[in-house]
Amino acid sequence: MKLALVKSFVLSLTVGLGTLSATAQALEFPPFPEVTGDKVSADDDKDYVLKFGIGLAPESAQYRGVEYFKKIVEERSNGKITVRIFPSAQLGDDLQMTSALQSGTLEMTSPSTSPLVNMEPKLAVFDLPFLFDNAQQADKVLDGPTGQQLLKKITDDNNGLVALGWSENGYRQLTDSKGAIVTPADLDGLKVRTMQNPIHLDIWRTLGANPTPMSFAELFTALDQGVVGGQENPWITILSSRFNEVQSNATETNHVYTPFITLMSARYWNRLPEPYKELIQDASTKMGVYERQVSRDMNDQAKAELKKEGLEITELTPEQLKAFKQKVQPVYEAYREKIGEPIFSSVMKDVGRDQAN
Ligand code: TK8
């Protein structure tokens, strides 16, 4: 029997300039897996505090994953390591938290890969539109040689970051307040907020919208004040960020799958005794497996909840979707070189395409 934990909450939190009031909602998160593995101790007998900052709110799969990470690390270190979670971009957006890791003022974060492509262009492979047909393909890339090579590359670059694993933000969907978006032509004149990422800008420009890159931490307020008219994120992120309070419509586009990359400050990592390094690596891997399960379980629930709360959701027919897919195909050729070999070809092979289609 599958145990289900029903979480109900009423909370109000401050993100950037906007105060978000979440109404009570009932979401069924898959239960935490049991914490397994030996207790770990280090010779130094010191106490460690590990601050883990994330962009998303406590109702997200991301937060739930970090809670599981905390449980593993605290239990297996006999409380020698304390994990403190800072949700809702309290400590900054994905880019700000990543640079805080580099300067050593924050220990861990788990950003979307997209804002990091200026630092590591190869990560742009995940921004290719309609890349993964299903979650299994994403897992194949993330958990296979390509995903492992990318983690190693980021660590080896000596940029002050240690890359420890993959979770997911998931498949992105479009929301707007213009009306139903059924064809690319409907995007005409729509100012869509995108992540700070060149492929995303190209995708929306190619489709005929007017994309504006912006930090996630400013997004709720920007939608509320009409600075932008639309945005795109996975259902669970739309719900946990309460974007449906400031958007009337959504289209299920699944246009990009976004991974979260688990990062630690190299300064902190280098000071950790070996047994704790192994523990944190193991906990990061387990968090990734669990968080992806939560994200996938919650995707339909979040979509249903958004519908219930009044968001008008358009589901495209296969033909309608095809019109979007075909229009963005030039993006593959445009970024092939920047992503580089062998990453580009091995990902294409993993998703069953010999070459970009
Ligand atoms: C949360 C972000 C966010 C991302 C975005 O920190 O910026 O739209 O999808 O969910 O990583």
Boltz pocket constraint, residues with backbone or C-beta under 6 A from the ligand:
constraints:
  - pocket:
      binder: B
      contacts: [[A, 54], [A, 55], [A, 56], [A, 93], [A, 94], [A, 110], [A, 111], [A, 112], [A, 169], [A, 195], [A, 214], [A, 215], [A, 216], [A, 232], [A, 233], [A, 237], [A, 258]]
      max_distance: 6.0
